[in-house]
Each structure stands twice: as C-alpha cells, then as structure tokens.
Amino acid sequence: MSKPSFWSTPLRYFRWASHERPAYFWSILIGSMGPVTVLTVPPIRRYFGDVDPEPIPLTYPIPKGPRVIPKGYDDE
C-alpha cells in the first residue's frame, strides 16, 4: 500500500500519519495550536474577569523628607 498524498486526501493522510508516525503527527498538531491560543486566550480571560497584574517596579521608591534613624539599637 502506498502512502496517501496530503493534498489529494488530507483526512486519509492524517489518519495514516497518526498510526504510522504518531510522534510527528501529535507534535505538529500540538505545535499548531500555539498561535491559535495566543489569539484566543487573552480575550477569554478578560471576559471571565481575569486582569493582568500591575508591572513589577524596577526601582526602589525613594522616600520623601529626611531619613528617620531608628533609636534603641545601638551597641553601646
């Protein structure tokens, strides 16, 4: 039996590939779902009320006014 060609009968080819080459078949199938999820998951998350967290600060905030030195921790 010859291998079915993809362009003439794609469903038959997928069936053949899933039986004869399962690692290739499933890796291509799962890998092709990546771009689809990038486009569909964020709107679904926002619809259900999940919001993006605030960005992590990259610097430490500088307090206003003079520095308060703690008292009572001297080694004397």
mmCIF file of the N, C-alpha and C atoms, coordinates in Angstrom:
data_MODEL
# 
_entry.id   MODEL 
# 
loop_
_atom_site.group_PDB 
_atom_site.id 
_atom_site.type_symbol 
_atom_site.label_atom_id 
_atom_site.label_alt_id 
_atom_site.label_comp_id 
_atom_site.label_asym_id 
_atom_site.label_entity_id 
_atom_site.label_seq_id 
_atom_site.pdbx_PDB_ins_code 
_atom_site.Cartn_x 
_atom_site.Cartn_y 
_atom_site.Cartn_z 
_atom_site.occupancy 
_atom_site.B_iso_or_equiv 
_atom_site.pdbx_formal_charge 
_atom_site.auth_seq_id 
_atom_site.auth_comp_id 
_atom_site.auth_asym_id 
_atom_site.auth_atom_id 
_atom_site.pdbx_PDB_model_num 
ATOM 1   N N  . MET A 1 1  ? 0.844   -1.180 0.000  1.00 0.00 ? 1  MET A N  1 
ATOM 2   C CA . MET A 1 1  ? 0.000   0.000  0.000  1.00 0.00 ? 1  MET A CA 1 
ATOM 3   C C  . MET A 1 1  ? 0.887   1.240  0.000  1.00 0.00 ? 1  MET A C  1 
ATOM 4   N N  . SER A 1 2  ? 0.599   2.144  -0.884 1.00 0.00 ? 2  SER A N  1 
ATOM 5   C CA . SER A 1 2  ? 1.399   3.365  -0.958 1.00 0.00 ? 2  SER A CA 1 
ATOM 6   C C  . SER A 1 2  ? 0.877   4.391  0.042  1.00 0.00 ? 2  SER A C  1 
ATOM 7   N N  . LYS A 1 3  ? 1.770   5.313  0.397  1.00 0.00 ? 3  LYS A N  1 
ATOM 8   C CA . LYS A 1 3  ? 1.393   6.363  1.324  1.00 0.00 ? 3  LYS A CA 1 
ATOM 9   C C  . LYS A 1 3  ? 0.401   7.307  0.638  1.00 0.00 ? 3  LYS A C  1 
ATOM 10  N N  . PRO A 1 4  ? -0.663  7.696  1.326  1.00 0.00 ? 4  PRO A N  1 
ATOM 11  C CA . PRO A 1 4  ? -1.578  8.665  0.711  1.00 0.00 ? 4  PRO A CA 1 
ATOM 12  C C  . PRO A 1 4  ? -0.931  10.040 0.648  1.00 0.00 ? 4  PRO A C  1 
ATOM 13  N N  . SER A 1 5  ? -1.177  10.746 -0.415 1.00 0.00 ? 5  SER A N  1 
ATOM 14  C CA . SER A 1 5  ? -0.593  12.083 -0.522 1.00 0.00 ? 5  SER A CA 1 
ATOM 15  C C  . SER A 1 5  ? -1.481  13.086 0.216  1.00 0.00 ? 5  SER A C  1 
ATOM 16  N N  . PHE A 1 6  ? -0.859  14.103 0.726  1.00 0.00 ? 6  PHE A N  1 
ATOM 17  C CA . PHE A 1 6  ? -1.562  15.054 1.591  1.00 0.00 ? 6  PHE A CA 1 
ATOM 18  C C  . PHE A 1 6  ? -2.600  15.871 0.844  1.00 0.00 ? 6  PHE A C  1 
ATOM 19  N N  . TRP A 1 7  ? -2.239  16.431 -0.301 1.00 0.00 ? 7  TRP A N  1 
ATOM 20  C CA . TRP A 1 7  ? -3.122  17.393 -0.964 1.00 0.00 ? 7  TRP A CA 1 
ATOM 21  C C  . TRP A 1 7  ? -4.335  16.755 -1.609 1.00 0.00 ? 7  TRP A C  1 
ATOM 22  N N  . SER A 1 8  ? -4.272  15.493 -1.978 1.00 0.00 ? 8  SER A N  1 
ATOM 23  C CA . SER A 1 8  ? -5.451  14.882 -2.603 1.00 0.00 ? 8  SER A CA 1 
ATOM 24  C C  . SER A 1 8  ? -6.448  14.389 -1.557 1.00 0.00 ? 8  SER A C  1 
ATOM 25  N N  . THR A 1 9  ? -5.962  13.820 -0.465 1.00 0.00 ? 9  THR A N  1 
ATOM 26  C CA . THR A 1 9  ? -6.854  13.317 0.593  1.00 0.00 ? 9  THR A CA 1 
ATOM 27  C C  . THR A 1 9  ? -6.254  13.641 1.956  1.00 0.00 ? 9  THR A C  1 
ATOM 28  N N  . PRO A 1 10 ? -6.486  14.845 2.477  1.00 0.00 ? 10 PRO A N  1 
ATOM 29  C CA . PRO A 1 10 ? -5.826  15.226 3.734  1.00 0.00 ? 10 PRO A CA 1 
ATOM 30  C C  . PRO A 1 10 ? -6.302  14.415 4.940  1.00 0.00 ? 10 PRO A C  1 
ATOM 31  N N  . LEU A 1 11 ? -7.577  14.097 5.043  1.00 0.00 ? 11 LEU A N  1 
ATOM 32  C CA . LEU A 1 11 ? -8.053  13.334 6.197  1.00 0.00 ? 11 LEU A CA 1 
ATOM 33  C C  . LEU A 1 11 ? -7.475  11.920 6.220  1.00 0.00 ? 11 LEU A C  1 
ATOM 34  N N  . ARG A 1 12 ? -7.385  11.327 5.052  1.00 0.00 ? 12 ARG A N  1 
ATOM 35  C CA . ARG A 1 12 ? -6.789  9.996  4.963  1.00 0.00 ? 12 ARG A CA 1 
ATOM 36  C C  . ARG A 1 12 ? -5.308  10.054 5.330  1.00 0.00 ? 12 ARG A C  1 
ATOM 37  N N  . TYR A 1 13 ? -4.617  11.129 4.920  1.00 0.00 ? 13 TYR A N  1 
ATOM 38  C CA . TYR A 1 13 ? -3.218  11.300 5.269  1.00 0.00 ? 13 TYR A CA 1 
ATOM 39  C C  . TYR A 1 13 ? -3.047  11.474 6.771  1.00 0.00 ? 13 TYR A C  1 
ATOM 40  N N  . PHE A 1 14 ? -3.924  12.268 7.405  1.00 0.00 ? 14 PHE A N  1 
ATOM 41  C CA . PHE A 1 14 ? -3.848  12.444 8.862  1.00 0.00 ? 14 PHE A CA 1 
ATOM 42  C C  . PHE A 1 14 ? -4.053  11.120 9.581  1.00 0.00 ? 14 PHE A C  1 
ATOM 43  N N  . ARG A 1 15 ? -4.973  10.323 9.097  1.00 0.00 ? 15 ARG A N  1 
ATOM 44  C CA . ARG A 1 15 ? -5.213  9.008  9.710  1.00 0.00 ? 15 ARG A CA 1 
ATOM 45  C C  . ARG A 1 15 ? -3.975  8.130  9.572  1.00 0.00 ? 15 ARG A C  1 
ATOM 46  N N  . TRP A 1 16 ? -3.379  8.119  8.380  1.00 0.00 ? 16 TRP A N  1 
ATOM 47  C CA . TRP A 1 16 ? -2.177  7.319  8.158  1.00 0.00 ? 16 TRP A CA 1 
ATOM 48  C C  . TRP A 1 16 ? -1.034  7.814  9.056  1.00 0.00 ? 16 TRP A C  1 
ATOM 49  N N  . ALA A 1 17 ? -0.866  9.138  9.111  1.00 0.00 ? 17 ALA A N  1 
ATOM 50  C CA . ALA A 1 17 ? 0.234   9.705  9.897  1.00 0.00 ? 17 ALA A CA 1 
ATOM 51  C C  . ALA A 1 17 ? 0.034   9.445  11.386 1.00 0.00 ? 17 ALA A C  1 
ATOM 52  N N  . SER A 1 18 ? -1.203  9.471  11.875 1.00 0.00 ? 18 SER A N  1 
ATOM 53  C CA . SER A 1 18 ? -1.439  9.235  13.296 1.00 0.00 ? 18 SER A CA 1 
ATOM 54  C C  . SER A 1 18 ? -1.118  7.798  13.686 1.00 0.00 ? 18 SER A C  1 
ATOM 55  N N  . HIS A 1 19 ? -1.221  6.861  12.732 1.00 0.00 ? 19 HIS A N  1 
ATOM 56  C CA . HIS A 1 19 ? -0.891  5.460  13.026 1.00 0.00 ? 19 HIS A CA 1 
ATOM 57  C C  . HIS A 1 19 ? 0.573   5.137  12.765 1.00 0.00 ? 19 HIS A C  1 
ATOM 58  N N  . GLU A 1 20 ? 1.104   5.663  11.670 1.00 0.00 ? 20 GLU A N  1 
ATOM 59  C CA . GLU A 1 20 ? 2.457   5.295  11.269 1.00 0.00 ? 20 GLU A CA 1 
ATOM 60  C C  . GLU A 1 20 ? 3.542   6.212  11.856 1.00 0.00 ? 20 GLU A C  1 
ATOM 61  N N  . ARG A 1 21 ? 3.246   7.463  12.045 1.00 0.00 ? 21 ARG A N  1 
ATOM 62  C CA . ARG A 1 21 ? 4.199   8.441  12.572 1.00 0.00 ? 21 ARG A CA 1 
ATOM 63  C C  . ARG A 1 21 ? 3.535   9.264  13.692 1.00 0.00 ? 21 ARG A C  1 
ATOM 64  N N  . PRO A 1 22 ? 3.199   8.628  14.822 1.00 0.00 ? 22 PRO A N  1 
ATOM 65  C CA . PRO A 1 22 ? 2.449   9.355  15.858 1.00 0.00 ? 22 PRO A CA 1 
ATOM 66  C C  . PRO A 1 22 ? 3.230   10.509 16.487 1.00 0.00 ? 22 PRO A C  1 
ATOM 67  N N  . ALA A 1 23 ? 4.544   10.383 16.639 1.00 0.00 ? 23 ALA A N  1 
ATOM 68  C CA . ALA A 1 23 ? 5.306   11.469 17.267 1.00 0.00 ? 23 ALA A CA 1 
ATOM 69  C C  . ALA A 1 23 ? 5.275   12.718 16.391 1.00 0.00 ? 23 ALA A C  1 
ATOM 70  N N  . TYR A 1 24 ? 5.462   12.563 15.113 1.00 0.00 ? 24 TYR A N  1 
ATOM 71  C CA . TYR A 1 24 ? 5.403   13.706 14.202 1.00 0.00 ? 24 TYR A CA 1 
ATOM 72  C C  . TYR A 1 24 ? 3.996   14.295 14.153 1.00 0.00 ? 24 TYR A C  1 
ATOM 73  N N  . PHE A 1 25 ? 3.013   13.425 14.051 1.00 0.00 ? 25 PHE A N  1 
ATOM 74  C CA . PHE A 1 25 ? 1.620   13.863 13.936 1.00 0.00 ? 25 PHE A CA 1 
ATOM 75  C C  . PHE A 1 25 ? 1.210   14.703 15.143 1.00 0.00 ? 25 PHE A C  1 
ATOM 76  N N  . TRP A 1 26 ? 1.428   14.178 16.356 1.00 0.00 ? 26 TRP A N  1 
ATOM 77  C CA . TRP A 1 26 ? 0.978   14.889 17.555 1.00 0.00 ? 26 TRP A CA 1 
ATOM 78  C C  . TRP A 1 26 ? 1.815   16.133 17.836 1.00 0.00 ? 26 TRP A C  1 
ATOM 79  N N  . SER A 1 27 ? 3.111   16.095 17.535 1.00 0.00 ? 27 SER A N  1 
ATOM 80  C CA . SER A 1 27 ? 3.924   17.295 17.774 1.00 0.00 ? 27 SER A CA 1 
ATOM 81  C C  . SER A 1 27 ? 3.513   18.423 16.841 1.00 0.00 ? 27 SER A C  1 
ATOM 82  N N  . ILE A 1 28 ? 3.186   18.109 15.594 1.00 0.00 ? 28 ILE A N  1 
ATOM 83  C CA . ILE A 1 28 ? 2.722   19.140 14.663 1.00 0.00 ? 28 ILE A CA 1 
ATOM 84  C C  . ILE A 1 28 ? 1.339   19.641 15.069 1.00 0.00 ? 28 ILE A C  1 
ATOM 85  N N  . LEU A 1 29 ? 0.468   18.732 15.494 1.00 0.00 ? 29 LEU A N  1 
ATOM 86  C CA . LEU A 1 29 ? -0.877  19.135 15.911 1.00 0.00 ? 29 LEU A CA 1 
ATOM 87  C C  . LEU A 1 29 ? -0.834  20.043 17.143 1.00 0.00 ? 29 LEU A C  1 
ATOM 88  N N  . ILE A 1 30 ? -0.069  19.664 18.155 1.00 0.00 ? 30 ILE A N  1 
ATOM 89  C CA . ILE A 1 30 ? 0.020   20.469 19.377 1.00 0.00 ? 30 ILE A CA 1 
ATOM 90  C C  . ILE A 1 30 ? 0.759   21.778 19.094 1.00 0.00 ? 30 ILE A C  1 
ATOM 91  N N  . GLY A 1 31 ? 1.809   21.738 18.288 1.00 0.00 ? 31 GLY A N  1 
ATOM 92  C CA . GLY A 1 31 ? 2.544   22.951 17.948 1.00 0.00 ? 31 GLY A CA 1 
ATOM 93  C C  . GLY A 1 31 ? 1.721   23.939 17.143 1.00 0.00 ? 31 GLY A C  1 
ATOM 94  N N  . SER A 1 32 ? 0.818   23.449 16.307 1.00 0.00 ? 32 SER A N  1 
ATOM 95  C CA . SER A 1 32 ? -0.021  24.354 15.521 1.00 0.00 ? 32 SER A CA 1 
ATOM 96  C C  . SER A 1 32 ? -1.093  25.012 16.374 1.00 0.00 ? 32 SER A C  1 
ATOM 97  N N  . MET A 1 33 ? -1.362  24.495 17.567 1.00 0.00 ? 33 MET A N  1 
ATOM 98  C CA . MET A 1 33 ? -2.342  25.117 18.449 1.00 0.00 ? 33 MET A CA 1 
ATOM 99  C C  . MET A 1 33 ? -1.766  26.337 19.165 1.00 0.00 ? 33 MET A C  1 
ATOM 100 N N  . GLY A 1 34 ? -0.462  26.536 19.182 1.00 0.00 ? 34 GLY A N  1 
ATOM 101 C CA . GLY A 1 34 ? 0.164   27.659 19.871 1.00 0.00 ? 34 GLY A CA 1 
ATOM 102 C C  . GLY A 1 34 ? -0.287  29.013 19.362 1.00 0.00 ? 34 GLY A C  1 
ATOM 103 N N  . PRO A 1 35 ? -0.175  29.300 18.063 1.00 0.00 ? 35 PRO A N  1 
ATOM 104 C CA . PRO A 1 35 ? -0.633  30.607 17.576 1.00 0.00 ? 35 PRO A CA 1 
ATOM 105 C C  . PRO A 1 35 ? -2.130  30.829 17.784 1.00 0.00 ? 35 PRO A C  1 
ATOM 106 N N  . VAL A 1 36 ? -2.899  29.767 17.717 1.00 0.00 ? 36 VAL A N  1 
ATOM 107 C CA . VAL A 1 36 ? -4.344  29.896 17.926 1.00 0.00 ? 36 VAL A CA 1 
ATOM 108 C C  . VAL A 1 36 ? -4.628  30.307 19.366 1.00 0.00 ? 36 VAL A C  1 
ATOM 109 N N  . THR A 1 37 ? -3.933  29.708 20.331 1.00 0.00 ? 37 THR A N  1 
ATOM 110 C CA . THR A 1 37 ? -4.167  30.063 21.726 1.00 0.00 ? 37 THR A CA 1 
ATOM 111 C C  . THR A 1 37 ? -3.678  31.474 22.042 1.00 0.00 ? 37 THR A C  1 
ATOM 112 N N  . VAL A 1 38 ? -2.628  31.935 21.391 1.00 0.00 ? 38 VAL A N  1 
ATOM 113 C CA . VAL A 1 38 ? -2.146  33.297 21.616 1.00 0.00 ? 38 VAL A CA 1 
ATOM 114 C C  . VAL A 1 38 ? -3.227  34.311 21.217 1.00 0.00 ? 38 VAL A C  1 
ATOM 115 N N  . LEU A 1 39 ? -3.988  34.000 20.204 1.00 0.00 ? 39 LEU A N  1 
ATOM 116 C CA . LEU A 1 39 ? -5.025  34.917 19.736 1.00 0.00 ? 39 LEU A CA 1 
ATOM 117 C C  . LEU A 1 39 ? -6.347  34.766 20.489 1.00 0.00 ? 39 LEU A C  1 
ATOM 118 N N  . THR A 1 40 ? -6.643  33.605 21.033 1.00 0.00 ? 40 THR A N  1 
ATOM 119 C CA . THR A 1 40 ? -7.957  33.376 21.630 1.00 0.00 ? 40 THR A CA 1 
ATOM 120 C C  . THR A 1 40 ? -7.989  33.443 23.155 1.00 0.00 ? 40 THR A C  1 
ATOM 121 N N  . VAL A 1 41 ? -6.931  33.087 23.840 1.00 0.00 ? 41 VAL A N  1 
ATOM 122 C CA . VAL A 1 41 ? -6.966  33.011 25.305 1.00 0.00 ? 41 VAL A CA 1 
ATOM 123 C C  . VAL A 1 41 ? -7.076  34.380 25.983 1.00 0.00 ? 41 VAL A C  1 
ATOM 124 N N  . PRO A 1 42 ? -6.328  35.425 25.601 1.00 0.00 ? 42 PRO A N  1 
ATOM 125 C CA . PRO A 1 42 ? -6.457  36.709 26.312 1.00 0.00 ? 42 PRO A CA 1 
ATOM 126 C C  . PRO A 1 42 ? -7.878  37.299 26.310 1.00 0.00 ? 42 PRO A C  1 
ATOM 127 N N  . PRO A 1 43 ? -8.605  37.309 25.189 1.00 0.00 ? 43 PRO A N  1 
ATOM 128 C CA . PRO A 1 43 ? -9.978  37.825 25.269 1.00 0.00 ? 43 PRO A CA 1 
ATOM 129 C C  . PRO A 1 43 ? -10.879 36.970 26.168 1.00 0.00 ? 43 PRO A C  1 
ATOM 130 N N  . ILE A 1 44 ? -10.674 35.675 26.185 1.00 0.00 ? 44 ILE A N  1 
ATOM 131 C CA . ILE A 1 44 ? -11.478 34.794 27.043 1.00 0.00 ? 44 ILE A CA 1 
ATOM 132 C C  . ILE A 1 44 ? -11.164 35.082 28.509 1.00 0.00 ? 44 ILE A C  1 
ATOM 133 N N  . ARG A 1 45 ? -9.881  35.279 28.844 1.00 0.00 ? 45 ARG A N  1 
ATOM 134 C CA . ARG A 1 45 ? -9.502  35.617 30.223 1.00 0.00 ? 45 ARG A CA 1 
ATOM 135 C C  . ARG A 1 45 ? -10.168 36.911 30.670 1.00 0.00 ? 45 ARG A C  1 
ATOM 136 N N  . ARG A 1 46 ? -10.122 37.937 29.825 1.00 0.00 ? 46 ARG A N  1 
ATOM 137 C CA . ARG A 1 46 ? -10.715 39.217 30.191 1.00 0.00 ? 46 ARG A CA 1 
ATOM 138 C C  . ARG A 1 46 ? -12.227 39.119 30.320 1.00 0.00 ? 46 ARG A C  1 
ATOM 139 N N  . TYR A 1 47 ? -12.850 38.283 29.512 1.00 0.00 ? 47 TYR A N  1 
ATOM 140 C CA . TYR A 1 47 ? -14.303 38.089 29.595 1.00 0.00 ? 47 TYR A CA 1 
ATOM 141 C C  . TYR A 1 47 ? -14.698 37.512 30.952 1.00 0.00 ? 47 TYR A C  1 
ATOM 142 N N  . PHE A 1 48 ? -13.905 36.609 31.495 1.00 0.00 ? 48 PHE A N  1 
ATOM 143 C CA . PHE A 1 48 ? -14.205 35.993 32.779 1.00 0.00 ? 48 PHE A CA 1 
ATOM 144 C C  . PHE A 1 48 ? -13.679 36.803 33.963 1.00 0.00 ? 48 PHE A C  1 
ATOM 145 N N  . GLY A 1 49 ? -13.094 37.983 33.720 1.00 0.00 ? 49 GLY A N  1 
ATOM 146 C CA . GLY A 1 49 ? -12.716 38.882 34.797 1.00 0.00 ? 49 GLY A CA 1 
ATOM 147 C C  . GLY A 1 49 ? -11.280 38.769 35.260 1.00 0.00 ? 49 GLY A C  1 
ATOM 148 N N  . ASP A 1 50 ? -10.456 38.003 34.607 1.00 0.00 ? 50 ASP A N  1 
ATOM 149 C CA . ASP A 1 50 ? -9.052  37.903 34.988 1.00 0.00 ? 50 ASP A CA 1 
ATOM 150 C C  . ASP A 1 50 ? -8.309  39.097 34.392 1.00 0.00 ? 50 ASP A C  1 
ATOM 151 N N  . VAL A 1 51 ? -7.667  39.884 35.251 1.00 0.00 ? 51 VAL A N  1 
ATOM 152 C CA . VAL A 1 51 ? -6.953  41.066 34.773 1.00 0.00 ? 51 VAL A CA 1 
ATOM 153 C C  . VAL A 1 51 ? -5.450  40.830 34.875 1.00 0.00 ? 51 VAL A C  1 
ATOM 154 N N  . ASP A 1 52 ? -4.705  41.553 34.067 1.00 0.00 ? 52 ASP A N  1 
ATOM 155 C CA . ASP A 1 52 ? -3.248  41.459 34.120 1.00 0.00 ? 52 ASP A CA 1 
ATOM 156 C C  . ASP A 1 52 ? -2.747  42.139 35.388 1.00 0.00 ? 52 ASP A C  1 
ATOM 157 N N  . PRO A 1 53 ? -1.754  41.570 36.066 1.00 0.00 ? 53 PRO A N  1 
ATOM 158 C CA . PRO A 1 53 ? -1.236  42.199 37.286 1.00 0.00 ? 53 PRO A CA 1 
ATOM 159 C C  . PRO A 1 53 ? -0.467  43.480 36.959 1.00 0.00 ? 53 PRO A C  1 
ATOM 160 N N  . GLU A 1 54 ? -0.295  44.322 37.989 1.00 0.00 ? 54 GLU A N  1 
ATOM 161 C CA . GLU A 1 54 ? 0.498   45.534 37.798 1.00 0.00 ? 54 GLU A CA 1 
ATOM 162 C C  . GLU A 1 54 ? 1.943   45.145 37.507 1.00 0.00 ? 54 GLU A C  1 
ATOM 163 N N  . PRO A 1 55 ? 2.641   45.927 36.710 1.00 0.00 ? 55 PRO A N  1 
ATOM 164 C CA . PRO A 1 55 ? 4.038   45.579 36.429 1.00 0.00 ? 55 PRO A CA 1 
ATOM 165 C C  . PRO A 1 55 ? 4.893   45.675 37.693 1.00 0.00 ? 55 PRO A C  1 
ATOM 166 N N  . ILE A 1 56 ? 5.893   44.835 37.771 1.00 0.00 ? 56 ILE A N  1 
ATOM 167 C CA . ILE A 1 56 ? 6.799   44.820 38.915 1.00 0.00 ? 56 ILE A CA 1 
ATOM 168 C C  . ILE A 1 56 ? 7.681   46.062 38.850 1.00 0.00 ? 56 ILE A C  1 
ATOM 169 N N  . PRO A 1 57 ? 7.819   46.815 39.965 1.00 0.00 ? 57 PRO A N  1 
ATOM 170 C CA . PRO A 1 57 ? 8.668   48.007 39.929 1.00 0.00 ? 57 PRO A CA 1 
ATOM 171 C C  . PRO A 1 57 ? 10.130  47.633 39.701 1.00 0.00 ? 57 PRO A C  1 
ATOM 172 N N  . LEU A 1 58 ? 10.783  48.407 38.883 1.00 0.00 ? 58 LEU A N  1 
ATOM 173 C CA . LEU A 1 58 ? 12.183  48.141 38.570 1.00 0.00 ? 58 LEU A CA 1 
ATOM 174 C C  . LEU A 1 58 ? 13.142  48.911 39.475 1.00 0.00 ? 58 LEU A C  1 
ATOM 175 N N  . THR A 1 59 ? 12.638  49.893 40.222 1.00 0.00 ? 59 THR A N  1 
ATOM 176 C CA . THR A 1 59 ? 13.472  50.651 41.148 1.00 0.00 ? 59 THR A CA 1 
ATOM 177 C C  . THR A 1 59 ? 12.779  50.715 42.502 1.00 0.00 ? 59 THR A C  1 
ATOM 178 N N  . TYR A 1 60 ? 13.552  50.974 43.525 1.00 0.00 ? 60 TYR A N  1 
ATOM 179 C CA . TYR A 1 60 ? 13.004  51.121 44.862 1.00 0.00 ? 60 TYR A CA 1 
ATOM 180 C C  . TYR A 1 60 ? 12.524  52.556 45.027 1.00 0.00 ? 60 TYR A C  1 
ATOM 181 N N  . PRO A 1 61 ? 11.298  52.756 45.559 1.00 0.00 ? 61 PRO A N  1 
ATOM 182 C CA . PRO A 1 61 ? 10.827  54.137 45.698 1.00 0.00 ? 61 PRO A CA 1 
ATOM 183 C C  . PRO A 1 61 ? 11.641  54.907 46.743 1.00 0.00 ? 61 PRO A C  1 
ATOM 184 N N  . ILE A 1 62 ? 12.024  56.116 46.412 1.00 0.00 ? 62 ILE A N  1 
ATOM 185 C CA . ILE A 1 62 ? 12.802  56.956 47.318 1.00 0.00 ? 62 ILE A CA 1 
ATOM 186 C C  . ILE A 1 62 ? 11.831  57.723 48.208 1.00 0.00 ? 62 ILE A C  1 
ATOM 187 N N  . PRO A 1 63 ? 11.946  57.561 49.552 1.00 0.00 ? 63 PRO A N  1 
ATOM 188 C CA . PRO A 1 63 ? 11.013  58.269 50.436 1.00 0.00 ? 63 PRO A CA 1 
ATOM 189 C C  . PRO A 1 63 ? 11.273  59.767 50.438 1.00 0.00 ? 63 PRO A C  1 
ATOM 190 N N  . LYS A 1 64 ? 10.203  60.531 50.659 1.00 0.00 ? 64 LYS A N  1 
ATOM 191 C CA . LYS A 1 64 ? 10.324  61.984 50.690 1.00 0.00 ? 64 LYS A CA 1 
ATOM 192 C C  . LYS A 1 64 ? 10.661  62.436 52.111 1.00 0.00 ? 64 LYS A C  1 
ATOM 193 N N  . GLY A 1 65 ? 11.434  63.473 52.241 1.00 0.00 ? 65 GLY A N  1 
ATOM 194 C CA . GLY A 1 65 ? 11.788  64.019 53.542 1.00 0.00 ? 65 GLY A CA 1 
ATOM 195 C C  . GLY A 1 65 ? 13.079  63.437 54.073 1.00 0.00 ? 65 GLY A C  1 
ATOM 196 N N  . PRO A 1 66 ? 13.457  63.850 55.297 1.00 0.00 ? 66 PRO A N  1 
ATOM 197 C CA . PRO A 1 66 ? 14.721  63.367 55.870 1.00 0.00 ? 66 PRO A CA 1 
ATOM 198 C C  . PRO A 1 66 ? 14.604  61.907 56.307 1.00 0.00 ? 66 PRO A C  1 
ATOM 199 N N  . ARG A 1 67 ? 15.735  61.229 56.342 1.00 0.00 ? 67 ARG A N  1 
ATOM 200 C CA . ARG A 1 67 ? 15.776  59.827 56.742 1.00 0.00 ? 67 ARG A CA 1 
ATOM 201 C C  . ARG A 1 67 ? 15.611  59.720 58.256 1.00 0.00 ? 67 ARG A C  1 
ATOM 202 N N  . VAL A 1 68 ? 14.717  58.832 58.681 1.00 0.00 ? 68 VAL A N  1 
ATOM 203 C CA . VAL A 1 68 ? 14.485  58.622 60.104 1.00 0.00 ? 68 VAL A CA 1 
ATOM 204 C C  . VAL A 1 68 ? 15.425  57.520 60.568 1.00 0.00 ? 68 VAL A C  1 
ATOM 205 N N  . ILE A 1 69 ? 16.300  57.841 61.537 1.00 0.00 ? 69 ILE A N  1 
ATOM 206 C CA . ILE A 1 69 ? 17.254  56.857 62.053 1.00 0.00 ? 69 ILE A CA 1 
ATOM 207 C C  . ILE A 1 69 ? 16.613  56.164 63.251 1.00 0.00 ? 69 ILE A C  1 
ATOM 208 N N  . PRO A 1 70 ? 16.541  54.835 63.256 1.00 0.00 ? 70 PRO A N  1 
ATOM 209 C CA . PRO A 1 70 ? 15.929  54.127 64.379 1.00 0.00 ? 70 PRO A CA 1 
ATOM 210 C C  . PRO A 1 70 ? 16.745  54.316 65.650 1.00 0.00 ? 70 PRO A C  1 
ATOM 211 N N  . LYS A 1 71 ? 16.065  54.355 66.768 1.00 0.00 ? 71 LYS A N  1 
ATOM 212 C CA . LYS A 1 71 ? 16.727  54.560 68.049 1.00 0.00 ? 71 LYS A CA 1 
ATOM 213 C C  . LYS A 1 71 ? 16.542  53.302 68.886 1.00 0.00 ? 71 LYS A C  1 
ATOM 214 N N  . GLY A 1 72 ? 17.539  53.042 69.766 1.00 0.00 ? 72 GLY A N  1 
ATOM 215 C CA . GLY A 1 72 ? 17.458  51.910 70.663 1.00 0.00 ? 72 GLY A CA 1 
ATOM 216 C C  . GLY A 1 72 ? 18.150  50.654 70.165 1.00 0.00 ? 72 GLY A C  1 
ATOM 217 N N  . TYR A 1 73 ? 18.830  50.718 69.042 1.00 0.00 ? 73 TYR A N  1 
ATOM 218 C CA . TYR A 1 73 ? 19.538  49.543 68.522 1.00 0.00 ? 73 TYR A CA 1 
ATOM 219 C C  . TYR A 1 73 ? 21.037  49.748 68.533 1.00 0.00 ? 73 TYR A C  1 
ATOM 220 N N  . ASP A 1 74 ? 21.554  50.662 69.325 1.00 0.00 ? 74 ASP A N  1 
ATOM 221 C CA . ASP A 1 74 ? 22.992  50.933 69.389 1.00 0.00 ? 74 ASP A CA 1 
ATOM 222 C C  . ASP A 1 74 ? 23.674  49.830 70.168 1.00 0.00 ? 74 ASP A C  1 
ATOM 223 N N  . ASP A 1 75 ? 24.941  49.576 69.850 1.00 0.00 ? 75 ASP A N  1 
ATOM 224 C CA . ASP A 1 75 ? 25.725  48.526 70.516 1.00 0.00 ? 75 ASP A CA 1 
ATOM 225 C C  . ASP A 1 75 ? 26.425  49.029 71.769 1.00 0.00 ? 75 ASP A C  1 
ATOM 226 N N  . GLU A 1 76 ? 26.189  50.217 72.185 1.00 0.00 ? 76 GLU A N  1 
ATOM 227 C CA . GLU A 1 76 ? 26.907  50.786 73.338 1.00 0.00 ? 76 GLU A CA 1 
ATOM 228 C C  . GLU A 1 76 ? 26.343  50.340 74.641 1.00 0.00 ? 76 GLU A C  1 
# 
